[in-house]
Amino acid sequence: MSAALAVAPPALRPRRIGFRYWLGLWAVDAVSLLVFVVRRLRATPPDVRILVYHDVIAARPADDPYRMTVPPALFDRHMAFLRRAGYHCVTVAQALDLLQRDAVPGRSVVVTFDDGYVSMLSAAAPVLARHAVPATLFVAAGHVGAPAFAWNGAAGPFTRPLRWDELHALRDQITLEIGSHTVTHRPLQELDPAEQDHELALSRGELETRLGQPVRVFAYPFGGWDTFPDDVRGRVRAQGYAAACANVMGANTAATDRFALRRVRIGWNDTLWRFRLKLAGAYDWSDRLRRVLAGRSEKV
């Protein structure tokens, strides 16, 4: 598996966290507050909100401009709110079953994690266990046991990947579903069909062999609008996965493509009030706007 890491894509370009960044964020907040008020006045059918976390550690905003980390204390407040507010917490596979039967109860939510950082064991698991919240972890199989994730470089604020023995220990502590996140974490849409099949099949096979449990669900690396075109979704389906998650915000209903499930990104700036608004769908418009500004159709 180690050879695959050598061809992982380079680190993401850093983004400066300054006045313009915060001004833009506050402008989005203002619109989202208005959307929240309007949505509260309308009756909406039950849906499933899937949250996506990455690394549960305290990092300086300047070191994590893409908001991939969440401080442990804030993560605890998020999970406590889910239980206090009466959310129905399930795994991705359980949510898929509810969606297929059109039997989604109100306030349904899935807590997912991407990549497989060791903070999942050291920081997130105790919180999830305390609040009895199940989780789905999408593991990049080729990075398990590596000193760092090659795709983001070793200089960032992120913790190291989990080892196989730690993944086993994690399953003993919480209700955990394991999903595939490819082998190398390369964007599938940039690979040829043979490489796509290799990433999808090898990751799933390695996880099932090492962990002794079926792997039914998948998450696209990076997960933006351009990462799951028709041909990629078709190959995920052909490899036997039951569903796949993107990183595009939105609600999941019985009509949602099960190979383009929406997820709500959560980061260090998601204070409890922002978290509540995201759960209510108040920020969904921002992803749709980015799609329109990029000149692409929203339909997938």
C-alpha positions in Angstrom: 0.0 0.0 0.0 2.9 2.4 0.7 3.8 2.8 -3.0 0.4 4.4 -3.6 1.1 7.2 -1.3 3.9 8.5 -3.5 1.5 9.5 -6.2 -0.9 11.4 -4.0 -1.7 15.0 -5.1 0.3 17.9 -3.7 -0.7 19.9 -0.7 -3.6 22.3 -0.9 -2.6 25.9 -1.5 -2.8 28.0 1.8 -5.5 30.6 2.1 -4.9 33.7 4.2 -7.3 34.2 7.2 -7.6 38.0 7.4 -10.2 40.8 7.4 -11.5 39.9 3.9 -12.0 36.3 5.0 -14.0 37.3 8.1 -16.0 39.9 6.2 -17.0 37.4 3.6 -18.0 34.9 6.4 -20.1 37.4 8.2 -21.9 38.3 4.9 -22.7 34.7 4.4 -23.9 34.5 8.0 -26.3 37.4 7.5 -27.9 35.9 4.5 -28.1 32.5 6.2 -29.9 34.0 9.3 -32.5 35.4 6.9 -32.8 32.0 5.2 -33.2 30.3 8.6 -36.1 32.6 9.6 -37.9 32.0 6.2 -37.4 28.2 6.5 -38.8 28.3 10.1 -42.0 29.8 8.6 -42.4 27.0 6.1 -43.3 23.3 6.7 -40.6 21.1 5.2 -40.7 17.3 4.8 -38.4 15.2 7.0 -34.9 14.7 5.6 -31.5 13.4 6.7 -28.6 15.8 7.4 -25.2 14.3 7.1 -22.4 16.1 8.9 -18.7 15.7 8.0 -15.8 16.3 10.3 -12.1 15.6 9.8 -9.7 16.2 12.7 -10.9 16.9 16.2 -8.1 19.0 17.5 -7.5 22.7 18.5 -5.7 24.5 15.7 -5.1 28.2 15.0 -7.4 29.5 12.2 -4.3 30.7 10.4 -3.0 27.1 10.3 -6.2 25.6 9.1 -7.8 28.0 6.6 -9.9 25.2 5.1 -11.6 24.6 8.4 -10.9 20.9 8.6 -10.3 20.9 12.4 -12.8 21.2 15.2 -11.6 21.8 18.8 -12.6 18.9 21.2 -14.7 21.2 23.4 -16.7 22.5 20.5 -17.2 19.0 19.2 -18.6 18.1 22.6 -21.0 21.0 22.4 -22.2 19.9 19.0 -22.9 16.3 20.1 -24.5 17.4 23.3 -26.8 19.7 21.3 -27.9 16.8 19.0 -28.9 14.7 22.0 -30.5 17.7 23.9 -32.5 18.7 20.8 -33.8 15.2 20.2 -32.0 14.4 16.9 -32.3 10.9 15.6 -28.7 9.9 15.1 -27.9 7.1 12.7 -25.0 5.8 10.4 -24.9 6.3 6.7 -26.2 2.8 6.0 -29.1 3.2 8.4 -29.9 6.6 6.8 -29.9 4.9 3.4 -32.4 2.3 4.6 -34.7 5.1 6.0 -34.5 7.0 2.7 -35.2 4.0 0.6 -38.2 3.1 2.7 -39.3 6.8 2.7 -39.5 6.4 6.5 -37.2 9.2 7.7 -38.2 10.5 11.2 -37.9 14.2 11.9 -34.5 15.6 12.9 -32.4 12.8 11.5 -28.7 13.3 11.4 -25.5 11.3 10.5 -22.1 12.2 12.0 -19.3 11.2 9.6 -15.5 11.7 9.6 -13.2 11.7 6.6 -9.6 10.4 6.2 -9.1 8.6 9.5 -7.1 10.8 11.8 -6.0 9.5 15.2 -8.0 12.2 17.0 -11.0 10.1 16.1 -9.8 7.7 18.8 -8.2 10.1 21.2 -10.7 13.0 21.2 -13.9 12.2 19.2 -14.6 8.7 20.5 -15.0 9.6 24.2 -17.5 12.4 23.2 -19.4 10.1 20.9 -19.6 7.4 23.6 -20.7 9.8 26.3 -23.6 11.2 24.2 -24.4 7.8 22.6 -23.9 9.1 19.0 -23.0 6.5 16.3 -20.6 7.6 13.6 -19.4 6.6 10.1 -15.7 6.9 9.4 -14.4 7.0 5.8 -10.9 5.7 5.8 -8.3 6.3 3.1 -6.9 2.8 3.3 -3.4 3.5 1.9 -2.7 6.1 4.6 -3.5 3.8 7.6 -0.4 3.7 9.8 1.4 6.4 7.8 3.3 9.2 9.7 1.1 11.8 8.0 -1.4 12.2 5.2 0.7 12.7 2.0 -2.0 14.7 0.2 -1.9 17.6 2.7 1.8 17.5 3.7 3.3 17.0 7.1 3.5 20.6 8.0 -0.2 21.2 8.7 -1.9 21.1 12.0 -3.4 17.6 11.4 -2.8 14.6 13.6 -1.4 11.4 12.1 -3.6 8.7 10.5 -4.9 5.8 12.6 -3.2 2.5 12.7 -5.0 -0.8 12.1 -4.9 -1.7 15.8 -6.3 1.7 16.6 -9.2 1.2 14.2 -10.0 -2.1 16.0 -9.9 -0.3 19.3 -12.1 2.5 18.0 -14.8 0.0 17.1 -14.7 -1.3 20.7 -15.5 2.1 22.1 -18.4 3.4 19.9 -21.0 2.3 17.4 -19.0 2.7 14.3 -19.6 2.1 10.6 -16.5 2.0 8.4 -16.6 3.4 4.8 -14.1 3.6 2.0 -12.3 6.9 1.0 -10.1 5.3 -1.7 -6.6 4.2 -1.2 -4.5 7.3 -2.0 -7.1 10.1 -1.5 -6.7 11.2 -5.1 -9.7 12.8 -6.8 -11.3 10.0 -8.8 -12.5 12.3 -11.7 -8.8 12.9 -12.6 -7.9 9.2 -12.9 -8.5 6.8 -15.8 -11.2 4.1 -15.4 -8.7 1.4 -14.5 -7.2 3.6 -11.7 -10.7 4.4 -10.5 -11.6 0.8 -10.2 -8.3 0.1 -8.5 -8.9 2.8 -5.9 -12.5 1.7 -5.2 -11.9 -2.1 -5.1 -8.5 -2.2 -3.3 -9.7 0.2 -0.6 -12.8 -1.7 0.1 -11.0 -5.1 0.0 -8.3 -3.9 2.4 -10.7 -2.5 4.9 -12.9 -5.6 4.9 -10.0 -8.0 5.2 -8.2 -6.0 8.0 -11.4 -5.1 10.0 -13.5 -8.2 9.3 -16.7 -6.3 8.5 -18.5 -5.3 5.2 -17.8 -1.9 3.7 -21.0 -0.6 2.0 -20.5 3.1 1.8 -18.0 5.5 0.1 -17.0 9.1 0.3 -15.5 11.0 -2.6 -12.0 12.5 -1.9 -12.4 16.3 -1.7 -16.1 15.8 -2.6 -16.8 19.1 -4.4 -19.3 19.5 -7.2 -16.8 18.4 -9.8 -15.6 15.3 -8.1 -18.6 12.9 -8.8 -19.7 13.2 -12.4 -21.9 10.6 -14.0 -19.1 8.2 -15.0 -17.5 8.3 -11.5 -20.8 7.6 -9.8 -21.4 4.7 -12.2 -18.1 3.1 -11.3 -18.7 3.4 -7.6 -22.1 1.7 -8.1 -20.5 -1.0 -10.3 -18.0 -1.8 -7.6 -20.8 -2.8 -5.3 -21.1 0.1 -3.0 -24.6 0.9 -1.7 -24.1 4.7 -1.4 -21.6 7.5 -1.8 -21.2 10.8 0.0 -20.1 14.2 -1.4 -19.0 17.4 0.4 -21.8 19.5 -1.0 -24.3 20.9 1.5 -27.9 20.1 1.3 -30.7 17.8 2.5 -31.1 14.1 1.7 -34.6 12.8 0.9 -36.0 9.8 -0.8 -35.4 11.5 -4.2 -31.7 12.2 -3.6 -29.3 10.2 -5.7 -27.8 7.7 -3.2 -24.4 8.1 -5.0 -24.4 11.8 -4.4 -25.6 12.1 -0.8 -25.2 15.7 0.5 -23.1 16.4 3.6 -22.7 19.5 5.7 -19.1 20.5 6.3 -18.3 21.4 9.9 -15.1 23.3 11.0 -13.5 25.3 13.8 -15.7 28.4 13.0 -19.0 26.5 13.5 -19.9 27.9 16.9 -23.1 26.4 18.3 -25.4 28.9 16.7 -23.8 28.3 13.3 -24.0 24.6 13.9 -27.8 24.9 14.6 -28.3 27.0 11.4 -26.4 24.4 9.3 -28.6 21.6 10.7 -31.6 23.7 9.7 -30.3 24.0 6.1 -29.7 27.8 6.4 -26.3 27.6 4.6 -27.3 25.3 1.7 -27.8 28.3 -0.6 -24.1 29.1 -0.4 -23.0 25.9 -2.1 -25.7 26.3 -4.8 -24.4 29.8 -5.4 -20.8 28.6 -5.8 -22.1 26.1 -8.3 -24.0 28.7 -10.3 -21.0 31.1 -10.3 -18.8 28.3 -11.6 -21.2 28.0 -14.6 -22.2 24.5 -13.8 -25.6 22.8 -13.6 -26.7 21.9 -10.1 -28.3 18.7 -11.4 -26.2 15.6 -10.8 
